[in-house]
Amino acid sequence: MGLRNVVAHPYFAVDPEVVWVVAKEQAPMLKGILQRILEEEGEERCLSPGFW
């Protein structure tokens, strides 16, 4: 189950430990991936409508 579902839907309880793991482990990894995409594709292209 993704973090979005946990946070967006009120019928789930938010587990602070899950949020902490995402913030400490998964977010930095995602940042690195996004930085590589920006470098490879170019920031202007990545921010253009329809790229994502």
Summary of the structure (lengths in Angstrom):
residues: 52
radius of gyration: 14.8
end to end distance: 22.2
largest distance: 40.2
contacts: 92
relative contact order: 0.09
helix: 69%
strand: 0%
